[in-house]
Amino acid sequence: MKKSAPAHFSIHSLLAERWSPRSFADRPVEPAKLAQLFEAARWAPSSYNDQPWFYVVATRENPAEFQKMLACLVEFNQAWAKAAPVLAISVARTKFKHDGSANRHAQHDVGAASASLALQAHSLGLAVHQMAGFDADRARAAYHIPADCEPMAAMAIGYPGDPAALPDKLRERELAPRSRRPISEFVFAGDWGSVAPFVKHAS
C-alpha cells in the first residue's frame, strides 16, 4: 500500500512515500537488511560527532526477548505492534563523551539517526512506525539502561501488511489521507511568526 505525500513543493520520492503503517506482513526481516538500517543510523550527523544514539532491538525469532520489549509498549500500541517482526527502542546518551557536560542536542541527534533509519528502511521496501507510547521507566529497568541515557522512542519495523487485518478504527486511520500543516506556518525570517519571503514567493 502506497500513501505518497500530497506535497505542495516537489520533494524526493523517498521522502514523499515514507510513512508509518501499523499493519505488518507476517514475514521476518532479513538480518542483512536489518543491519543496513542501523548502518544508516550510524552515519547520521551529530553535535561534536558525539553519536549519542543507542538502540535495543528484539525480533520475533526470539519470542522471550520480543515479549520483553512488547511489554514496554502501552496497551494500545501492543495491540498492533505485536504483529511486527522487529521492535526497537532508541536511547539518547545525555552527556558528551569528551567532557561529560550535558548534551542538550542529544535528543535531536537521536531523532536524526532514527529518521535516517526510517528512510533506509523505506528504500528497502520496509516500514518503520515510531512510537512515543511506551514506558520509559520499564524499558530502563528491563534493559539496565544507564542513568546518563534516556529511552526516547519505540519503533516497529517490518514489511508493510494488509490494512484489512487491522481492527476497524485502526484500519480507518491506516487508510486516511496524509496531511501536514503548510510550511508557511513554521518557516520564519526576521521575527517569530513572520513568514520567510521565499515561502511567500513560492506559494
Secondary structure, 3 states (H helix, E strand, C coil): CCCCCCCCCCCCHHHHHCCCCCCECCCCCCHHHHHHHHHHHHCCCCHHHCCCEEEEEEECCCHHHHHHHHCCECHHHHHHHCCCCEEEEEEEECECCCCCCECCCHHHHHHHHHHHHHHHHHHCCCEEEEECCECHHHHHHHHCCCCCEEEEEEEEEECECCHHHCCHHHHHHHHCCCCCCCHHHCCECCCCCCECHHHHHHC
